[in-house]
Amino acid sequence: MTRRDDLRRVDQALARLARMATGREGARLRAERSGVSLSQPALAVLAASRSAGAVRLSELSRLTGLEPALVSREVRELTATGHVQRRADPSDGRAGIVALTAKGRRTSETYRAAADEIMAEVLSSWSAPELHALAGHLERVVRDFSRPPPARVAHVGG
């Protein structure tokens, strides 16, 4: 097998893994297990708010990777259901600050616990050293993908 073949296998495995992690079936399983029936974008907003604390809508958009209009819509719905609260930014009254409520924190933690249980079940046959190595390799992949690719050198034919 060539390096190119292995790179293609890695790319295909990452694509399959991303579909499984963020797809409908995985979301359905996590929702059933947790009893939480919010949209994936709403869950992303809750998770980001839990990690970051009270932040502006623009920061939630950056943290979740979701479009600002979608974040704004989800925050409106999460405010209406009592999962988050919104207040004016003291440094700029035109901007809004979003913070989790106790209900939002419980919901996010319940969903996260269910996702953790599922991960533990899926990887139950892996040893502690194998899991440690996998975590390290995946974190390295994330770091490497986070950096811009090196500039390509134009080859002059001759």
C-alpha positions as CSV (number, residue, x, y, z in Angstrom):
1,M,0.0,0.0,0.0
2,T,1.3,3.4,-0.9
3,R,1.3,6.6,1.2
4,R,-1.3,8.0,-1.2
5,D,-3.5,5.0,-0.5
6,D,-3.1,5.4,3.2
7,L,-3.9,9.1,3.0
8,R,-7.1,8.3,1.0
9,R,-8.0,5.7,3.7
10,V,-7.5,8.3,6.4
11,D,-9.6,10.8,4.5
12,Q,-12.4,8.3,3.9
13,A,-12.4,7.1,7.6
14,L,-12.5,10.7,8.8
15,A,-15.4,11.5,6.5
16,R,-17.3,8.4,7.7
17,L,-16.6,9.2,11.3
18,A,-17.8,12.8,10.9
19,R,-21.0,11.6,9.3
20,M,-21.6,9.1,12.2
21,A,-20.7,11.7,14.8
22,T,-22.9,14.5,13.4
23,G,-25.5,12.6,11.4
24,R,-29.1,11.9,12.2
25,E,-28.6,8.3,13.5
26,G,-26.0,9.4,16.1
27,A,-28.1,12.4,17.1
28,R,-31.2,10.2,17.4
29,L,-29.3,7.7,19.6
30,R,-28.0,10.5,21.9
31,A,-31.4,12.1,22.1
32,E,-33.1,8.8,23.0
33,R,-30.4,8.0,25.6
34,S,-30.4,11.5,27.2
35,G,-34.1,12.4,26.8
36,V,-33.1,15.7,25.3
37,S,-34.9,16.6,22.1
38,L,-33.3,19.8,21.0
39,S,-31.8,20.5,17.5
40,Q,-28.1,19.8,16.9
41,P,-27.5,23.6,16.5
42,A,-29.3,24.3,19.9
43,L,-27.2,21.6,21.5
44,A,-24.0,23.1,20.1
45,V,-25.0,26.5,21.5
46,L,-25.6,25.0,24.9
47,A,-22.3,23.1,24.8
48,A,-20.4,26.2,23.8
49,S,-22.1,28.3,26.4
50,R,-21.3,25.7,29.1
51,S,-17.6,25.8,28.1
52,A,-17.2,29.5,27.5
53,G,-19.5,31.0,30.0
54,A,-21.5,34.2,29.2
55,V,-20.5,35.4,25.7
56,R,-21.7,37.5,22.8
57,L,-23.7,36.0,20.0
58,S,-20.8,36.6,17.6
59,E,-18.5,34.5,19.9
60,L,-21.1,31.7,20.0
61,S,-21.1,31.7,16.3
62,R,-17.4,31.4,16.2
63,L,-17.3,28.7,18.9
64,T,-20.0,26.6,17.3
65,G,-19.0,27.1,13.6
66,L,-22.6,28.0,12.9
67,E,-23.8,31.0,10.9
68,P,-24.7,34.1,13.0
69,A,-28.4,34.0,11.8
70,L,-28.8,30.4,12.9
71,V,-27.2,31.1,16.3
72,S,-29.5,34.1,16.8
73,R,-32.6,32.0,15.9
74,E,-31.5,29.1,18.2
75,V,-30.7,31.6,21.1
76,R,-34.2,33.1,20.7
77,E,-35.8,29.6,20.9
78,L,-33.5,28.6,23.8
79,T,-34.4,31.8,25.6
80,A,-38.1,31.1,25.1
81,T,-37.7,27.6,26.6
82,G,-35.7,28.8,29.6
83,H,-32.3,27.2,28.6
84,V,-30.4,30.5,28.2
85,Q,-30.8,34.1,29.2
86,R,-29.9,37.1,27.1
87,R,-28.9,40.5,28.4
88,A,-27.3,43.6,27.0
89,D,-23.5,43.7,26.9
90,P,-22.5,46.3,29.6
91,S,-19.6,47.5,27.3
92,D,-21.9,47.8,24.2
93,G,-25.6,48.0,24.8
94,R,-26.2,47.1,21.1
95,A,-24.7,43.6,21.6
96,G,-26.2,40.8,23.5
97,I,-24.6,38.5,26.0
98,V,-25.9,34.9,26.2
99,A,-25.6,32.8,29.4
100,L,-26.9,29.3,30.4
101,T,-29.6,29.1,32.9
102,A,-29.7,26.2,35.4
103,K,-32.1,24.4,33.1
104,G,-29.7,24.9,30.2
105,R,-26.7,23.6,32.2
106,R,-28.6,20.5,33.3
107,T,-29.8,19.8,29.7
108,S,-26.3,20.2,28.3
109,E,-24.8,18.0,31.0
110,T,-27.4,15.3,30.6
111,Y,-26.8,15.2,26.8
112,R,-23.0,15.2,27.3
113,A,-23.3,12.3,29.8
114,A,-25.3,10.3,27.4
115,A,-22.8,10.9,24.6
116,D,-20.0,9.9,27.0
117,E,-21.9,6.7,27.8
118,I,-22.3,5.8,24.1
119,M,-18.6,6.5,23.5
120,A,-17.6,4.3,26.4
121,E,-19.8,1.5,25.0
122,V,-18.5,1.8,21.5
123,L,-14.9,1.7,22.6
124,S,-15.3,-0.8,25.5
125,S,-13.0,-3.3,23.9
126,W,-10.1,-0.8,23.6
127,S,-7.4,-1.0,26.3
128,A,-6.4,2.1,28.3
129,P,-3.1,2.5,26.3
130,E,-5.0,2.1,23.0
131,L,-7.5,4.8,24.0
132,H,-4.7,7.1,25.2
133,A,-2.9,6.7,21.9
134,L,-6.1,7.2,19.9
135,A,-6.8,10.4,21.8
136,G,-3.3,11.7,21.1
137,H,-3.5,10.9,17.4
138,L,-6.9,12.5,17.0
139,E,-5.7,15.6,18.8
140,R,-2.7,15.8,16.5
141,V,-5.0,15.4,13.5
142,V,-7.1,18.3,14.8
143,R,-4.0,20.5,15.4
144,D,-2.6,19.7,11.9
145,F,-5.9,20.4,10.2
146,S,-6.1,23.7,12.2
147,R,-2.9,25.0,10.7
148,P,-3.0,26.4,7.2
149,P,-1.4,24.1,4.6
150,P,2.1,24.9,3.6
151,A,2.5,27.0,0.4
152,R,2.8,24.9,-2.7
153,V,5.9,25.5,-4.8
154,A,5.1,25.8,-8.4
155,H,7.1,23.3,-10.5
156,V,8.5,24.6,-13.7
157,G,8.6,21.9,-16.4
158,G,11.7,21.5,-18.4
